């Protein structure tokens, strides 16, 4: 079990991301939005800047046409952001996501 509080948060978010990934085909856009926004709030509370930014962007994309394809890329980048230890990673991860989606 994780002894560092941030490790515990990362484990919780990792579990939530797995649940979203498994259930994504059957989730409505509003459900995807709500789940990604909950991750964003958790990341914001614990200072995980890269994860907060990716989650915010992902929750917005969940409401747009083509969200199923976009969400797969977002979930991959969210996993990268989860392991981020540097605030500079935020820009790099969002840029990689933007390139992937466009």
N, C-alpha and C positions, 0 to 999 in steps of 0.2 A: 504494500500500500504506500502511496505517496506521502512523504512527510512534509514537504514544502507545500504551502497553500496553493501556489501557482501550479504546481504539478497536479494537485487535486482538480483544480479548475480545468486544466488542459485535458485531464482524463475524462471529466464530465462532458466537455465540449466534443472530444473525440467520439464519445458514445453517442451524443446527439447527432453528430455528422453521419455516423454509421446508420443510425435509425432513419435519418432523412434519405440517405442514399438507397437504403433498402425499400423504403416506402414511397419514394419520389414518383414512380409511375401512377400511383393511385391517389396522390395528394392533389388537392385543388390549388390553384395559384394563391388563394388567400391563406391556406394552410402552410404552404411553402414560405410565404411572406412572414407569417407569424412565427414560424420555427426559426427562420434565419434572423428575425429581429430579436428574438429571445437570446440567441447566441450573441448578437451584437451588444445587447444590454449587459450580458454577463462579461463579455470581453471589456466593455467600457468600465465596468465596476472594478475590474482587476488590472487595468492598465495594459491590456494586450492590444496595442494600437493597430498593428497590421491585421489582426483578426477582426477587430471592430470595423475597420474600413472595408475589408472584403465582405463581411457579413452585411454591412449597410448596402453595398453595391448589389450583392446577391439578392437581398430582400426586395430591392427595387426591380431588378430584372425578373423576379418571380411573377410580377404582375403584368409583364409585357408579352405580346405574341412571341412565340418561339422560345418560351421560358424553359421548356423541357431540355432542349439542347444546351441552352446557356447555363442551366443549373448544374449540369454535369461538370462543366468547366469550373464553375464557381466552387463546387464542392472539392474539386482537386486543389484549387488555389487556397481554399479555406484550410485544408489540411497542411499546406505549406505554411500558411500564416500562423497556424497553431504552434508550429515549431520555431517561430521567429523569436529571436532574442534581441533584435535591434530595431529601433524605430525607423531606420532607413530602409528596412526590408519592405515597409508598407508601399512605397513608391514602386519598387521593383516588382512586387507581387501584383499590384494593380495594373502595371504596364504589361506584364505577361498575360494577365487575364484579358485586357483590352485587345491585345494582339490576337489572342486565341479566338476571341468572339467576332473580330472584324476581319 
